[in-house]
Structures are given as structure tokens and as C-alpha cells.
Amino acid sequence: MFQRALADLAEALHRAEEGIGSILSLALADDDAQRLIGALVHSPAAAGFGVLRWPQSLLPPLGGPDDLEAVAISLLGLAGGPSAEARRDIVLAAERGGGELAGEAMRGLFGLPSLQPLWLGLDGAQKAAFLVEGLAAALLDLCYERPILIVVENVQWARGLTVPLLEGLSHAVKDARLCLLAIRSPVPCDRPDAWVPPGTARCIVPTEPNGKQDDTGGVDEGDPTPHAVLLNALRRDRRPERIEWMAHHAPLAGDWALACASARHAGRRAEADCRLADAARHYRSALAALDQLPKTRRHEQRRIDLWTALARTQPPQGGGAVKAAESARALAAGCGDRLRAARALSLLAAQRWAAGNLPEARRTGLWALRLWREAESPDQQVQTLIKLGRGLAEEGRFRHADTVLRAAGELAAQGETRRLRGPTALAPVCIAAHRARCRAELGDPEAAMRLAQAALAMAEDSGHAASHALACLHLGWAALTGQRYAVAVEPLKRAVAVTEMIRLHACQPLVLGALGYALVRTGTLNDGASLLLGSREHARMLGVRRHEPQILIWIAEAALLSGQVEDAVRNARDAAEKAAAAGQSGDEAWARLALARGLAAQGDFTAARQSVEAANRIATRRSMAPLQIQCGEVRKVVTCL
């Protein structure tokens, strides 16, 4: 039975043994899948392979390991069994392939003590990402010694962090001694976040399918009575995974109130574990259950909370998160719930800032701030003020930004402030770091350096990695603005090291660009130029549009220093146009000054005068004293010529 399929699989195993890995996909019912797997693992082709079986299920196992913990336990078999030595071997494999923090993630998964202080300063989302990276790195390292066959059964039910793990392996498998066999049900799966093997996967068609796969994972979907009986048993169960089981069975039993409550609870559990796709699925289920319940004020509040939760957990691509936040805001406004409206507006402001729409982010943030003040919520006011101040600084409104950030600092000093959501810095560090940039741009270099050094001291004291990166970046940036280029190099090198180690991708282009410019200014032209060009490509790849004008300005200045005048003019003009389109007036002013220098070097003094005058007008309006001084110097040169 399945001779053709087994022959295809044997060929793939032979190729994997030679270092040409692959993903294989086939659809089989459970009984047939078990027979095929049994025949495969006992075949001569698989004799030299380490075999890992990762069965997936519709619901998490009650009381058993789930998700990445189950994957980690399976790896121990490759290292000789569940011993302390095997655990250490897996940790070392993860470190070799993924770096120190990937190894730290595996230590945590195996219950071993942490050895890297930076690990303790990571956010939950960052730790989850390193768990995925650590497992993938360990697998790819271990398969050098012995080829590995991974069998993922019922892959249509893959959930949580198993999905990004499979995604990561699918990108790396072709150059590894690894074969990944994904077996799915022949019955279509209606789960929207189900993992689908990539287009490069080889589809194997078994010639002798036998029987049908039940797409419910062994649960009778038609008759509500068994579900009601099971629900009664689950109510007495105390294992955490019972919540997901109740969320599944309650709607099938017609108990819509319990369906809504358990799906909300399951969503919160998944969100806390950084399983955002699972969380969003549960929140959508809770909304669907809520549609079956009577319309009351309490149910309307729950609906708002669920839309807000969906705004947090859906990916930004596709606009689903923004639509969810808009729905939450509209519902909250409709029922006069100011607190919930403020939460939704705060999310909208953050989403618009991330998308590069700074003016709209400012307007939305001010609206949220007004509601938080009316609600007398100081902690939320601090967070909103910080985000407002950061956005105002990026718009070039440095004096206004400094005032807002100073107000945030005064309010934060009156109580305990929380970390901002996600891999962001601690509130006091944010305040001091962003104020440092403002004071530097406003012509107060000593205050700027004091604030940046205070931010760094607080970050080092907290042990929070993202805070450390932000403080180092702003210490270096303040030094660059004050033309203290040698002072900028060391903190920027530290910022690069931390952002690379903790994979703080959104910050990396700006940090690399700042270090590149500092190196160019201190005489290391080739290394600096390489970092600058790399930072521009990195920003474009990540879609971080806010930072691109600043990076282009540094590239233009570096090109001018090395005599590449045409490159300088092209990049400066590009920076000015992008900054103007985004409403980033501070960057536009610096770009127009760089353009004036380039045009002057080309001998186009009329255009240079026009460009420097445009830069000076913005600098005057925004009180950017260092820029005004440099505009004056360039104006003298082009006027004389």
C-alpha cells in the first residue's frame, strides 16, 4: 500500500541525507496516515534519520505539553533522551545556530537558569520570537550530525507558535539535512489562520486512500447533547487548557453566554503567551457568540472590548487591526463610554504612527489624551503624552514635543509608571531620551547630553534591553546633532550590538545609519558608507518610512564628504521630498541644507541659495538653533560666490 508515495518519500530522504532538504505535503485520513508513517519510519531509507513526530490537534491537550514545549521535548530524543546532558546539548545547538539569546530561550523552555542578563529585560513578544528561533536553530544545527525527518500530523490544526516555527523551517530546509513531511486532512479546513506549506513544497498524491478524515478532530459536531455533557465535566476540571475546550464545545451545545466568556478567556490566555493568531481567532469567536445574546449595555461593552482586543492582536497588514480599532471607537462613542473610547483612540494613534501618518497620529493622540484626563487616569496620560511627544519630535515640532515630554515626566514622578506595550522602552527612559533629541535640535547641547546620559543610567539600572538600545541611540544622536562625532561612536556601537542581539528590527535601520554617519565623520569612510547604504536598504525592506529621510540625509552628507557630489544631491533631494510628503519638517529642513551644500559643490549657486533659504525658514519656525547656525554659514558661502 502507498508504494508510490513511499518511493517519493524515500527519494526525498536520500536527497536530504546529501544536504538538499525539502518540504513534502500530502492529504491522508488518520488511519492511512498512521500506516504510511509506520511504513516510512521502518523503511531502509529512514534508517539513519532522527525522526520527530509533531502531531497537531484541534484543541490543546489537557494537562500535557503544548506548542513549542512539546517540540522541545521531542528534540531531547535526538540528544540521547531526557537527561540534563541532553538539555545542555540542545541549548548549545541553539546558541551555535541562533546566538546567545536563542540559547537562553531554550534554557527557559527546559527550566534551566538564565546566564544572559539581557534575557531578563526582554518583553514577552521578544522572548516568544527567540523561542521559535532557538528551536529552529537547534534543529538546523543538530541535522549536521544526523539527518532529521519531521512528521507533522494533522498540520491543518497547527496553532500558536508552532506556525511561525514551521514557517521558519520552510525557509531554511532546502540547505539542510532535513525533510519536513506535512500531513493534512483531505477534508477542507475552515480555520483562517491554518498553516499552509509554501509553494515550494512537493505535493505527494497517495494512490490508495482509505477512509475519510473527520475534520472535527474526533468530536461529534451534529448533536448538542454530548457537548453539553462534556461541558459539565469541563466545568469541574482545573487544568488551564480546559478553557480552549470549553470555547470549542459551548457554541456546539448552544450555550452562547459560556461560549462568549470562555472564548474571551481563551483569547486573553493566548495573547498573554504571545500567540496572537490564536488570540484573534478566539476573540472573533467571542464576537460571534455575542451576536446570539440579547442586546444589553454590558454586552455592548464586551463587544467594544473584543474589537479593541482584535485591534491589538491582528497583524497590521491588510488593515484589519485599524478597522477593529475604528469599530471599537465608534461603538464606545455611540454608548458614551469614554474610557473605552480612549483605549480605542490610543490604539488608533499608535497604528497611524507606525504607518507613518504622523499628523493623523497626533490628532488622534490628542483626542485620546483629553479623554484620559477627563477619566483621571494618570498612567494612561503618561503613556499617551510620551507617544505624542515622540511623534511631535518626528514631525520636527521640537519645542512642543519638549513641553509635552516634560509634562509626562512630571506626571510620571507622581506615581508608578508601567512599561509601554510591546518591545518598547520604560517610560522614564523614553521621556529622557526623546527630550535629549529635542534639546539638541533646539540648541541646548549640554542639557541634551545630560538627559541622554540620565536615560542610559536608568536603562542600565533596569536591565531592560529595549530601553538600553533607545538610550544609547539618543545619546549618540544628541552628540551627532551637536557635531561631537567622536563622542557619538561608542554609544551607537552599543546600540547596534543590543538591537542586533534582541532583534529590535524597527530600530535597526536608524541605529545602523547613525553609526555609519558617525564613522564617516571620524574618518572611517568605507565602513561608515557601507553601514549607511545597508541601513537604507534595511529601512526599505522593513517599510520603516519614518526613518528613511534621516538616513538619506546622512548618506547625502557622507557622499559630499567623499566627493560624490551627484550622489549627495540625489539623496538630499530624495530626503527632502520624502520628509515633506510625510510632514516631517525637521528632517525636511536638514535635507534642504544638505541639498544646498551639494548644489553649491556643483556650482549651481542660485538653486543652492533657494534651498538654504527654505531650510532656514523651517529652522526659524521650529526654533532649530544648530540648523540656523549652519544655514547662516552656507548662506555666506553661496552669497559670496
Protein Blocks (a to p, Z undefined) as FASTA:
>chain_A
ZZlmmmmmmmmmmmmmnopacdddddddfklmmmmmmmmmmpmklmmpccddddddfbdc
ehiaehjlmmmmmmmmmnopacfklmmmmmmmmmmmnojklmmmmmmmnopacfbfklmm
pcfklmmmmmmmmmmmmmmmmmmmpccddddehkllggcjllmmmmmmmmmmmmcccddd
ddddfbdcfbfkbccddfkbccdddfbdgdjddfkgopafkbmklmmmmmmmmmmpcbfk
lmmmmmmmmmmnopaklmmmmmmmmmmmmmmnopaklmmmmmmmmmmmmmmpccdfklmm
mmmmmmmmmmmmpcfeholmmmmmmmmmmmmmmnopaklmmmmmmmmmmmmmmnopaklm
mmmmmmmmmmmmmnopaklmmmmmmmmmmmmmmnopamlmmmmmmmmmmmmmmmccddde
hjdddfklmmmmmmmmmmmmnopaklmmmmmmmmmmmmmmnopaklmmmmmmmmmmmmmm
nopaklmmmmmmmmmmmmmmnopaklmmmmmmmmmmmmmmnopamlmmmmmmmmmmmmmm
nopaklmmmmmmmmmmmmmmnopaklmmmmmmmmmmmmmmnopaklmmmmmmmmmmmmmm
nopaklmmmmmmmmmmmmmmnopaklmmmmmmmmmmmmmZZ
